[in-house]
Amino acid sequence: MKVQVFLPATIIMSVLIMVLIKVRRDEAQETLKRATFVDIKLRVSDDVLREYAGEKAELKQDIDTAKDQYKETDKDMKPIQEAADKARLEAEKCAEEQKSMKDELDKLETEHTNLKAEFDKENESFKAELEALKKQLQEKSPVCAFVKTKSDAGKLCGEEVKEVKEEEPKKDESKQEAPAESADAKAAAASK
């Protein structure tokens, strides 16, 4: 009976060992496939990481170059910015001066308009007064009735003065001139 038990047990054991070997072989193949996949994945990740590292180095170099350019541009920009600020301040100052000049011009124009209106008003009053005086001059004044016609004042009244020939002796003229000359000589001697 030993053989009857031993033989089926051996067959069962052999079958079990074969099943176990097959399962283990499948597991080994699965593990090998996984290892191969992980290896490929690792290689791809390594390649991607190297590309990223290369891009990082390039970007870092670009950043350093950009920083250097920024510093140079900033150095160049400072005088330009100062000039722009100065120009802006000058423009603001010019605008303020222009505004004050415009205000002053408006004030002067207003004053000119007022003075012109006042001048025109005065001019009209002078013209009216001139017309009144011309009219008064053309009319005969009531004072003329009392003025002698032979005097110089009579000329103002529009009457001609008759020239009166005065006959004075020539001797009287020479006598009057002599005392005048002696008075002039005395004055000249006193001033010396």
Secondary structure per residue as TSV (DSSP state, phi and psi in degrees):
chain	resnum	aa	ss	phi	psi
A	1	M	-	360.0	-16.8
A	2	K	H	-64.3	-38.6
A	3	V	H	-70.5	-37.0
A	4	Q	H	-67.1	-33.2
A	5	V	H	-84.8	-39.8
A	6	F	H	-69.2	-40.3
A	7	L	H	-66.6	-52.4
A	8	P	H	-63.0	-35.2
A	9	A	H	-65.6	-38.0
A	10	T	H	-67.0	-42.1
A	11	I	H	-65.0	-45.5
A	12	I	H	-62.6	-41.7
A	13	M	H	-66.2	-38.7
A	14	S	H	-65.4	-43.4
A	15	V	H	-63.5	-44.0
A	16	L	H	-62.8	-40.9
A	17	I	H	-66.1	-40.1
A	18	M	H	-64.8	-42.7
A	19	V	H	-62.9	-43.2
A	20	L	H	-63.8	-41.0
A	21	I	H	-64.5	-43.8
A	22	K	H	-62.8	-44.5
A	23	V	H	-63.0	-43.1
A	24	R	H	-66.3	-38.0
A	25	R	H	-65.0	-42.7
A	26	D	H	-62.0	-41.6
A	27	E	H	-65.1	-39.5
A	28	A	H	-65.1	-42.6
A	29	Q	H	-64.6	-41.9
A	30	E	H	-61.9	-43.7
A	31	T	H	-64.5	-40.3
A	32	L	H	-64.0	-43.3
A	33	K	H	-61.5	-44.2
A	34	R	H	-62.0	-43.2
A	35	A	H	-63.1	-41.3
A	36	T	H	-64.1	-44.9
A	37	F	H	-61.2	-44.4
A	38	V	H	-64.9	-38.2
A	39	D	H	-64.0	-46.2
A	40	I	H	-62.2	-44.4
A	41	K	H	-60.2	-40.7
A	42	L	H	-65.1	-42.5
A	43	R	H	-63.2	-44.9
A	44	V	H	-63.0	-44.5
A	45	S	H	-61.5	-39.9
A	46	D	H	-64.2	-43.2
A	47	D	H	-62.4	-45.2
A	48	V	H	-62.9	-41.4
A	49	L	H	-63.3	-40.9
A	50	R	H	-64.2	-41.4
A	51	E	H	-61.6	-44.1
A	52	Y	H	-62.2	-40.3
A	53	A	H	-64.1	-40.9
A	54	G	H	-63.9	-45.0
A	55	E	H	-63.3	-38.0
A	56	K	H	-63.4	-42.7
A	57	A	H	-63.9	-43.1
A	58	E	H	-63.1	-44.0
A	59	L	H	-63.7	-39.3
A	60	K	H	-63.8	-41.4
A	61	Q	H	-64.6	-42.9
A	62	D	H	-61.8	-40.5
A	63	I	H	-64.0	-43.4
A	64	D	H	-62.6	-42.4
A	65	T	H	-62.7	-43.5
A	66	A	H	-63.9	-39.3
A	67	K	H	-62.7	-44.0
A	68	D	H	-62.0	-43.8
A	69	Q	H	-64.1	-38.3
A	70	Y	H	-63.5	-43.1
A	71	K	H	-62.5	-44.4
A	72	E	H	-63.6	-44.1
A	73	T	H	-64.5	-38.8
A	74	D	H	-64.1	-40.5
A	75	K	H	-62.6	-44.2
A	76	D	H	-69.0	-29.3
A	77	M	H	-75.9	-29.8
A	78	K	H	-58.1	-51.0
A	79	P	H	-63.0	-36.9
A	80	I	H	-65.5	-42.2
A	81	Q	H	-64.6	-41.6
A	82	E	H	-62.8	-42.5
A	83	A	H	-63.8	-40.0
A	84	A	H	-65.5	-42.0
A	85	D	H	-63.0	-42.6
A	86	K	H	-63.0	-43.7
A	87	A	H	-64.1	-38.4
A	88	R	H	-65.3	-42.9
A	89	L	H	-63.8	-41.7
A	90	E	H	-64.1	-38.9
A	91	A	H	-64.9	-41.3
A	92	E	H	-64.3	-43.1
A	93	K	H	-63.1	-42.5
A	94	C	H	-63.5	-40.4
A	95	A	H	-64.4	-40.2
A	96	E	H	-64.8	-44.1
A	97	E	H	-63.2	-41.0
A	98	Q	H	-63.2	-40.3
A	99	K	H	-65.0	-44.8
A	100	S	H	-65.1	-38.6
A	101	M	H	-66.2	-38.3
A	102	K	H	-65.2	-42.4
A	103	D	H	-61.2	-43.7
A	104	E	H	-65.1	-40.1
A	105	L	H	-63.3	-43.4
A	106	D	H	-60.5	-42.0
A	107	K	H	-62.3	-45.1
A	108	L	H	-66.1	-37.9
A	109	E	H	-65.4	-40.2
A	110	T	H	-63.1	-44.7
A	111	E	H	-63.5	-41.0
A	112	H	H	-62.2	-43.7
A	113	T	H	-62.1	-43.7
A	114	N	H	-63.4	-44.9
A	115	L	H	-65.3	-38.4
A	116	K	H	-65.4	-42.4
A	117	A	H	-62.6	-42.3
A	118	E	H	-65.0	-41.5
A	119	F	H	-62.2	-45.9
A	120	D	H	-61.1	-40.7
A	121	K	H	-63.0	-47.1
A	122	E	H	-63.2	-41.3
A	123	N	H	-61.6	-43.7
A	124	E	H	-62.2	-42.7
A	125	S	H	-66.2	-37.8
A	126	F	H	-66.2	-39.7
A	127	K	H	-63.4	-43.5
A	128	A	H	-62.7	-42.5
A	129	E	H	-65.7	-39.9
A	130	L	H	-62.6	-44.0
A	131	E	H	-61.8	-42.4
A	132	A	H	-63.4	-41.8
A	133	L	H	-67.4	-38.8
A	134	K	H	-62.9	-43.2
A	135	K	H	-62.7	-42.4
A	136	Q	H	-66.1	-36.0
A	137	L	H	-68.1	-36.3
A	138	Q	H	-70.9	-32.2
A	139	E	S	-79.2	151.7
A	140	K	-	-81.6	129.2
A	141	S	-	-74.3	144.8
A	142	P	G	-66.0	-17.6
A	143	V	G	-71.7	-27.2
A	144	C	G	-61.1	-23.5
A	145	A	G	-66.4	-25.7
A	146	F	T	-99.2	-8.0
A	147	V	S	-87.1	141.5
A	148	K	-	-71.2	139.6
A	149	T	T	-74.5	-20.9
A	150	K	T	-88.4	-8.7
A	151	S	S	-88.4	169.5
A	152	D	T	-65.6	-29.4
A	153	A	H	-65.3	-24.3
A	154	G	H	-64.8	-29.1
A	155	K	H	-61.4	-36.3
A	156	L	H	-66.8	-25.1
A	157	C	T	-87.3	-0.3
A	158	G	T	91.4	6.6
A	159	E	-	-100.5	141.4
A	160	E	-	-81.8	136.1
A	161	V	-	-89.3	130.9
A	162	K	-	-79.1	127.7
A	163	E	-	-75.5	124.1
A	164	V	-	-97.1	127.3
A	165	K	-	-86.7	115.8
A	166	E	-	-89.8	127.3
A	167	E	-	-104.9	101.5
A	168	E	-	-113.3	145.7
A	169	P	-	-68.5	146.4
A	170	K	H	-70.4	-24.1
A	171	K	H	-67.6	-38.9
A	172	D	H	-63.2	-35.5
A	173	E	H	-66.1	-43.1
A	174	S	H	-68.2	-33.1
A	175	K	H	-69.3	-36.9
A	176	Q	H	-71.4	-32.8
A	177	E	H	-72.1	-35.5
A	178	A	H	-63.2	-48.2
A	179	P	H	-63.6	-30.7
A	180	A	H	-67.3	-39.6
A	181	E	H	-66.9	-40.3
A	182	S	H	-66.0	-34.0
A	183	A	H	-67.3	-37.0
A	184	D	H	-67.7	-38.6
A	185	A	H	-66.7	-39.7
A	186	K	H	-65.2	-40.6
A	187	A	H	-65.6	-39.2
A	188	A	H	-67.5	-39.9
A	189	A	H	-67.2	-36.4
A	190	A	H	-68.6	-33.1
A	191	S	H	-75.0	-24.2
A	192	K	-	-73.9	360.0
